[in-house]
Amino acid sequence: MIKVGIIGASGYTGGELLHLLANHPQAEVCYITSERAAGQDAGELFPGLYRYNRLKFTPLDEKELPALDIFFLCLPHGKSMAVAKELIKSPVRIVDFSADFRLRAVAEFEKWYNQPHLAPELCNNAVYGLTEIFREQIRTAKLVANPGCYPTSVLLPLIPLLRAGLDISPDIIVDSKSGVSGAGRNPGLNGIFAEANENFSAYKIARSHRHLPEIEEKLNLFASKQIRVTFSPHLLPVNRGILSTIYLSFSNPASDSRITEILELAYQDEPFVRICKPGELPQLTQVQRSNRCDIGIHMYNNGKNAILISCIDNLVKGASGQAIQNMNSLFNLPESTGLPIEGEIV
């Protein structure tokens, strides 16, 4: 049995982890921390999770952490690095939900997150946790940087096309929409019900969202030309889910059958990526509460342009589900262990 600790377990991603791990046959949650919920039972804070009624939140003391097999760090950006610096000294495996170790370029992290990096020596050793792409490196990693939700929805459709050498214009437009849970359990004004309900708004458009350097850095690992992304996120009045619309142009015309073939070949053995049939476009309800990414393809302008549409659940494939998928890989379990493949039935 894998002994699990969750640091920062009282937020949305921590709650989702608890929910998913409750059904994992090879994992046992032994330790959870929260500053605001210290002393409470997890089943009290999350009444639907009654099996955790005797598991109490404790305040975090990174100097006094129990000896477990894996820790999930569900902390705000900038807070994980100090904890990881202590944990890395032990044999434990670490999956970090923050952006602290996603970027190899430490200067880029410091620029976009406006703070000094306290553990830059760990950045080159951390493995980016996009499981379908970096599986072999993840299996032997001590520290896995779980990807951002928006980047997951963008990288899964694009990396196979870049890896296949398609002559894609290096200027890519990404238009993404996210449910309000993406803002966390302590949202700003735009995330409260009265502001988000019956509304639809853009924020941090063009090249101002801090997921942009993560998207570009990972795409450029596979690109023959330097990729530049125009990325505009939007807030949807739904609880969960991300739909990303990606606009591509080709110097040499491509066909929908060729694009489909590349993606189907890349993900033919992947239980959590589904390539839609010709003419089908994915929808949020198909993937909500699943660990799946659905990808649809539409070609136009005689094959000179393509639109890719991807859908994920931001709390599952975009966060906690992908983290468990990484845990399964770290401990040589089938990656689908304890994870939902099917979405909700509406």
C-alpha positions, 0 to 999 in steps of 0.5 A, spaced: 500 500 500 502 506 498 502 511 504 500 518 501 501 525 504 497 531 502 500 538 504 495 543 502 489 538 502 483 543 504 483 546 497 479 544 491 485 540 488 486 537 495 479 535 496 479 532 489 485 528 491 482 525 497 476 524 493 480 520 487 484 516 492 478 514 496 477 509 490 484 507 489 486 500 491 493 501 492 493 508 496 492 510 503 492 517 505 495 518 512 497 525 513 493 531 510 495 539 512 491 545 512 492 552 516 485 554 516 482 547 517 487 545 522 484 540 527 478 539 523 476 532 520 477 531 512 470 528 512 467 535 516 470 539 511 468 535 505 462 532 508 461 527 501 468 524 503 465 520 510 471 515 510 475 520 512 471 522 518 477 520 523 483 523 518 485 530 521 488 536 518 494 539 521 498 545 520 504 544 516 511 543 519 516 542 514 521 540 519 517 534 522 514 531 516 512 523 517 516 518 513 511 516 507 512 514 500 509 520 496 507 527 498 502 531 494 504 538 494 497 542 493 500 549 495 500 556 492 505 558 487 512 560 491 510 555 497 512 548 495 519 550 494 521 550 501 517 544 502 520 540 496 527 542 499 526 538 505 523 532 502 528 531 497 533 529 502 529 523 504 527 517 499 520 520 498 517 521 491 514 528 490 508 531 486 508 538 486 501 542 483 504 549 483 508 552 478 515 552 482 518 546 478 515 547 471 519 551 468 527 549 467 528 557 466 529 559 473 529 567 471 522 566 467 519 563 473 522 569 477 519 574 472 512 571 471 511 569 478 515 575 481 519 572 486 526 569 487 526 561 487 528 558 493 530 552 490 533 553 483 538 547 484 531 542 483 529 545 477 533 541 472 532 535 476 524 536 476 520 532 471 514 535 467 508 531 469 505 530 462 504 523 463 503 521 456 509 525 453 514 524 459 512 517 461 519 514 461 522 520 465 517 520 470 518 513 472 524 514 475 523 521 478 523 524 485 520 530 484 514 531 478 512 538 477 504 537 475 502 541 469 498 547 469 491 546 467 491 550 461 497 547 459 495 540 459 489 542 454 494 545 449 500 541 449 496 534 448 493 536 442 500 540 439 506 536 441 504 530 437 504 534 431 510 538 432 514 532 433 511 529 427 515 535 423 508 538 420 510 545 417 506 549 422 507 556 422 510 558 429 505 563 431 499 559 434 493 562 437 490 559 443 483 561 446 481 557 452 475 557 457 475 555 464 470 553 469 471 557 476 474 552 480 480 554 476 481 560 481 481 555 487 477 555 493 479 563 495 477 566 488 478 573 487 472 578 485 471 575 478 470 568 481 464 569 486 457 567 484 454 574 483 460 576 478 461 569 474 453 567 474 450 568 467 457 572 465 463 570 460 469 574 461 476 574 458 482 576 463 490 576 462 489 576 454 494 575 449 501 574 452 500 576 460 497 569 463 503 566 467 501 559 464 504 562 457 511 561 459 510 554 461 506 552 454 511 555 450 517 552 453 514 545 453 512 546 445 519 548 443 522 542 446 519 539 440 519 544 435 523 546 429 522 553 429 521 557 435 514 557 437 510 564 439 503 563 442 498 568 443 494 565 449 487 568 451 483 565 457 476 566 459 472 565 465 466 560 464 460 560 469 461 553 470 464 549 476 469 545 472 472 544 465 476 547 460 475 548 453 481 550 449 480 552 441 487 552 438 488 555 431 494 553 426 496 555 419 501 551 415 506 553 410 504 546 406 497 544 406 495 538 410 489 534 410 484 532 416 486 525 415 493 526 416 492 530 422 487 525 425 492 519 423 498 523 427 494 524 433 491 517 433 498 514 432 500 518 438 495 516 443 493 509 440 495 506 447 493 512 451 486 510 456 486 518 457 486 521 450 480 520 445 481 523 438 474 525 436 471 522 430 471 526 423 466 532 424 465 531 432 467 536 436 468 535 444 464 538 449 465 539 457 460 535 459 463 529 456 470 529 460 467 532 467 469 528 473 474 524 468 481 524 467 480 524 460 482 529 454 478 529 448 481 532 442 477 534 435 480 537 429 477 541 423 481 543 417 479 549 412 482 553 407 484 547 403 488 545 408 492 551 410 489 552 416 486 547 422 482 548 429 484 543 434 479 543 440 481 540 446 476 539 453 479 536 460 476 537 467 481 542 470 480 539 477 482 532 474 486 531 468 488 538 469 490 537 476 489 531 481 487 526 476 493 527 472 497 527 479 495 520 481 496 518 474 503 520 475 503 517 482 501 510 478 507 511 474 512 512 479 510 506 483 509 501 477 502 501 477 497 501 471 496 508 470 488 508 470 488 505 477 483 508 481 482 514 475 475 515 472 475 514 464 468 516 463 465 523 464 458 524 467 452 522 464 447 528 463 
